[in-house]
Amino acid sequence: MGQASEGMNRRDVLKTLGAVGALTALGHRPAAAVDKLVVGVIYVGPRDDYGYNQAQAQAAAAIKKMPGVVVVEQEKVPETTDVQKTMGSMIEQDGATLLFPTSFGYFDPHILKMAEKYPKVRFAHCGGLWTEGKHPKNAGSYFGYIDECQYLNGVVAGHASKSKKLGFIAAKPIPQVLRNINAFTLGARSVDPKITTTLIFTGDWSLPVKEAEAANSLIDQGVDVVTCHVDSPKVIVETAERRGIFVCGYHADQATLAPKGYLTGAEWNWLTPYTTHVKDAQAGKPLVNFLRGGLKEGFVKPSAYGKAVSESARKKADAVKAQMLKGDFVIFKGPIKDNTGKTVIDQGVAQKQTDVVLEQMSYLVDGVIGKV
C-alpha cells in the first residue's frame, strides 16, 4: 500500500501546486516531467487473439513509449470478482493510478465497487454507459463509433455477395452489438434492398467451437459473406476462408488469416482514447467520464481492401467514408423499421452518432433474420 499511497500523494501535491502556478517558483519541474504514471490494463482474453483484446493491447504497447508512463498488464481475467482482485493488486502493489479494465462485464459491479474504494484512482472502462449523478466521478467510459466501419463493411459485402445472403455471428444482444448488426445490414441494403443478414448469437464473447459451428451453419444456408462481433474473429475468419466465402473482419486486422476472402474490416484505434486519458492524468486534469469518437476523431478505422473488392465497391465505400470523415453521414436516419415491421425511427428523424439513444438500442432492423 505504501508505494501506491506515496505515488498518489505526490501526484496530488503536484496537481495542487500546478493549479496555483507555483511549480517553477518552488524549483519543481512540470508534473509530467518528474512524475511516473503507472497504468494498469486488464484483458478478458489473451492479448494475441486477433481481436478485441489485441486491439486494446496494441494501444497499451504504444502508450508504453510515452515519457513517464509505466504499463502493467494482466490477460485472461474473467468478468468476476477476479477482476476486482487484479485491479486491487495493480493499485496496491504496482502503484497504478489509471486503470483500463477493458471488458464490457467489468463495469458493473466490479469497477463501480473499486472506484468507490479507491477515489483517487481513475478507472477508464471500454464500452459501458457512464451516467452523470449515478456513477463515481473517478470512473468513466470510452468507446468508438465502430458502427461506421461496420456500415462500410456492409457496403463492401453488399457488392461482393452473389447469393444476397449475408451472415453475422455475435456474442450477446447488448446495444453496441445490435448497433453493429444493424449498421452492417443498412450498409449492405444501401447497395441492394433485397439483401438479408442471418444472425446467430453464440451466448458469450469467446466460444470458438460455437463460432465455428455458427459459421459452417450460415455457409450451409447459402451465406457468401460473413462478419461478426465476438472477442476473437480468428475462428470465423479461418472457417470462411477454408469454405471459400468472403469475410469482413472486426476489432483488428485479420487479413493474414484469409488472404483470398478478406474484404475489409472494422478496426479499433484505441490509442486515441488511451492517449487522452494518459495525458489528462499526467496533467492532473479531471477524468473525461464519457469519451466517444468515430472515423473523424480517429477512434476507428477500416481495414485495407482485399484483392477481391471490386472497383465499384471501393468507390461507393470511399464516398460514404469521405462523408463520415466530414461528419455529414447519418447511419440511423428515418424511416427505419425493425424486423417485426414496427417503425423504430420515424420519417425525418436523424439519430446522429452522439445521440445517447443509440447506446440503448434494443431492436434489429428490417432485413435481419434473427431475434434479440
NORKADA-V114579 format. One record per residue. RES is the residue in one letter. PSI is psi in degrees with one decimal (* if undefined). Layout:
res=RES psi=PSI
res=RES psi=PSI
//
This chain:
res=M psi=-34.2
res=G psi=-44.8
res=Q psi=-44.3
res=A psi=-45.2
res=S psi=-42.3
res=E psi=-43.7
res=G psi=-41.4
res=M psi=-39.5
res=N psi=-42.2
res=R psi=-41.9
res=R psi=-40.6
res=D psi=-40.4
res=V psi=-47.7
res=L psi=-39.0
res=K psi=-45.0
res=T psi=-45.8
res=L psi=-42.2
res=G psi=-36.6
res=A psi=-30.4
res=V psi=7.7
res=G psi=27.3
res=A psi=3.2
res=L psi=-55.7
res=T psi=-32.8
res=A psi=-32.1
res=L psi=7.2
res=G psi=8.0
res=H psi=146.2
res=R psi=168.9
res=P psi=152.4
res=A psi=-45.1
res=A psi=-27.7
res=A psi=-31.2
res=V psi=-16.8
res=D psi=132.5
res=K psi=125.7
res=L psi=116.9
res=V psi=122.1
res=V psi=128.8
res=G psi=133.1
res=V psi=128.3
res=I psi=130.2
res=Y psi=144.3
res=V psi=-23.3
res=G psi=-166.1
res=P psi=150.0
res=R psi=-17.8
res=D psi=47.4
res=D psi=7.6
res=Y psi=25.5
res=G psi=-135.4
res=Y psi=-50.3
res=N psi=-37.2
res=Q psi=-39.2
res=A psi=-40.6
res=Q psi=-41.2
res=A psi=-33.0
res=Q psi=-39.0
res=A psi=-40.3
res=A psi=-41.0
res=A psi=-36.2
res=A psi=-39.1
res=I psi=-18.4
res=K psi=-26.7
res=K psi=-8.3
res=M psi=140.6
res=P psi=137.4
res=G psi=9.4
res=V psi=130.3
res=V psi=131.2
res=V psi=129.5
res=V psi=138.3
res=E psi=151.7
res=Q psi=124.3
res=E psi=168.0
res=K psi=45.7
res=V psi=114.9
res=P psi=163.6
res=E psi=57.7
res=T psi=-168.2
res=T psi=-13.7
res=D psi=-36.5
res=V psi=-29.9
res=Q psi=-41.2
res=K psi=-40.6
res=T psi=-44.9
res=M psi=-45.1
res=G psi=-42.8
res=S psi=-42.9
res=M psi=-38.4
res=I psi=-50.5
res=E psi=-46.3
res=Q psi=-40.7
res=D psi=-14.2
res=G psi=25.5
res=A psi=134.0
res=T psi=-1.5
res=L psi=122.1
res=L psi=138.9
res=F psi=84.2
res=P psi=108.2
res=T psi=-18.9
res=S psi=148.3
res=F psi=-46.4
res=G psi=-0.4
res=Y psi=-23.7
res=F psi=-57.9
res=D psi=114.3
res=P psi=-3.0
res=H psi=-53.4
res=I psi=-41.6
res=L psi=-40.5
res=K psi=-45.0
res=M psi=-33.2
res=A psi=-35.8
res=E psi=-36.6
res=K psi=-35.3
res=Y psi=77.6
res=P psi=-16.9
res=K psi=0.1
res=V psi=141.7
res=R psi=133.7
res=F psi=107.1
res=A psi=110.2
res=H psi=141.4
res=C psi=114.3
res=G psi=-38.0
res=G psi=165.1
res=L psi=96.9
res=W psi=135.2
res=T psi=127.5
res=E psi=132.4
res=G psi=-16.1
res=K psi=-37.3
res=H psi=154.7
res=P psi=147.2
res=K psi=-20.5
res=N psi=8.8
res=A psi=155.7
res=G psi=173.3
res=S psi=144.3
res=Y psi=145.6
res=F psi=164.0
res=G psi=155.5
res=Y psi=69.2
res=I psi=-16.1
res=D psi=-20.9
res=E psi=-45.5
res=C psi=-30.1
res=Q psi=-33.9
res=Y psi=-44.6
res=L psi=-39.8
res=N psi=-45.5
res=G psi=-41.7
res=V psi=-47.7
res=V psi=-42.4
res=A psi=-39.9
res=G psi=-36.8
res=H psi=-34.8
res=A psi=-26.5
res=S psi=130.0
res=K psi=-32.2
res=S psi=-14.3
res=K psi=19.4
res=K psi=115.7
res=L psi=160.5
res=G psi=146.1
res=F psi=121.9
res=I psi=121.4
res=A psi=156.1
res=A psi=-61.9
res=K psi=150.0
res=P psi=55.0
res=I psi=161.6
res=P psi=-44.5
res=Q psi=-36.9
res=V psi=-46.6
res=L psi=-37.7
res=R psi=-39.6
res=N psi=-44.4
res=I psi=-45.8
res=N psi=-41.6
res=A psi=-43.5
res=F psi=-45.7
res=T psi=-42.9
res=L psi=-38.3
res=G psi=-44.8
res=A psi=-41.1
res=R psi=-13.1
res=S psi=-21.2
res=V psi=-44.6
res=D psi=112.6
res=P psi=-10.8
res=K psi=-12.2
res=I psi=139.6
res=T psi=157.3
res=T psi=115.0
res=T psi=126.8
res=L psi=135.0
res=I psi=125.1
res=F psi=132.0
res=T psi=-27.4
res=G psi=-16.3
res=D psi=168.8
res=W psi=-30.0
res=S psi=92.7
res=L psi=76.6
res=P psi=-36.1
res=V psi=-46.4
res=K psi=-35.8
res=E psi=-41.6
res=A psi=-43.4
res=E psi=-42.7
res=A psi=-43.9
res=A psi=-46.3
res=N psi=-39.4
res=S psi=-45.1
res=L psi=-43.2
res=I psi=-39.1
res=D psi=-25.5
res=Q psi=1.6
res=G psi=5.2
res=V psi=132.2
res=D psi=1.0
res=V psi=132.0
res=V psi=149.4
res=T psi=-175.7
res=C psi=167.2
res=H psi=81.1
res=V psi=170.4
res=D psi=-44.0
res=S psi=105.7
res=P psi=-0.5
res=K psi=-52.3
res=V psi=-42.4
res=I psi=-44.7
res=V psi=-44.5
res=E psi=-37.4
res=T psi=-43.7
res=A psi=-44.3
res=E psi=-44.0
res=R psi=-34.2
res=R psi=-2.4
res=G psi=26.4
res=I psi=173.8
res=F psi=157.8
res=V psi=143.7
res=C psi=132.0
res=G psi=174.6
res=Y psi=147.9
res=H psi=-62.9
res=A psi=-176.3
res=D psi=118.1
res=Q psi=17.5
res=A psi=-36.3
res=T psi=-21.1
res=L psi=-17.8
res=A psi=71.6
res=P psi=-26.3
res=K psi=-43.7
res=G psi=-7.5
res=Y psi=119.7
res=L psi=-57.9
res=T psi=-171.5
res=G psi=165.2
res=A psi=109.8
res=E psi=147.9
res=W psi=149.9
res=N psi=76.1
res=W psi=-12.2
res=L psi=-31.4
res=T psi=-57.4
res=P psi=-34.4
res=Y psi=-45.6
res=T psi=-42.4
res=T psi=-49.4
res=H psi=-40.0
res=V psi=-47.9
res=K psi=-38.5
res=D psi=-40.7
res=A psi=-41.5
res=Q psi=-36.1
res=A psi=-5.9
res=G psi=19.1
res=K psi=156.6
res=P psi=152.9
res=L psi=132.9
res=V psi=112.4
res=N psi=-26.2
res=F psi=97.2
res=L psi=119.7
res=R psi=154.6
res=G psi=161.3
res=G psi=-145.4
res=L psi=-45.7
res=K psi=-39.1
res=E psi=-1.9
res=G psi=24.8
res=F psi=-26.5
res=V psi=163.2
res=K psi=149.1
res=P psi=149.3
res=S psi=157.9
res=A psi=149.0
res=Y psi=140.0
res=G psi=170.9
res=K psi=-28.8
res=A psi=-5.5
res=V psi=124.6
res=S psi=163.2
res=E psi=-40.4
res=S psi=-37.5
res=A psi=-43.9
res=R psi=-45.6
res=K psi=-46.0
res=K psi=-47.0
res=A psi=-40.3
res=D psi=-36.0
res=A psi=-42.4
res=V psi=-44.1
res=K psi=-41.3
res=A psi=-40.4
res=Q psi=-40.7
res=M psi=-40.9
res=L psi=-25.3
res=K psi=-12.0
res=G psi=18.2
res=D psi=-11.6
res=F psi=129.7
res=V psi=118.6
res=I psi=-47.8
res=F psi=84.1
res=K psi=128.0
res=G psi=159.0
res=P psi=134.1
res=I psi=130.1
res=K psi=150.9
res=D psi=-180.0
res=N psi=10.6
res=T psi=1.1
res=G psi=-0.4
res=K psi=137.0
res=T psi=122.1
res=V psi=-24.2
res=I psi=119.7
res=D psi=158.0
res=Q psi=133.8
res=G psi=-5.0
res=V psi=127.6
res=A psi=116.6
res=Q psi=101.5
res=K psi=166.5
res=Q psi=-33.4
res=T psi=-5.5
res=D psi=115.8
res=V psi=-22.5
res=V psi=-27.9
res=L psi=-24.7
res=E psi=2.0
res=Q psi=19.3
res=M psi=135.6
res=S psi=12.9
res=Y psi=166.9
res=L psi=134.7
res=V psi=161.8
res=D psi=133.1
res=G psi=-17.8
res=V psi=126.0
res=I psi=106.1
res=G psi=174.8
res=K psi=152.0
res=V psi=*
//
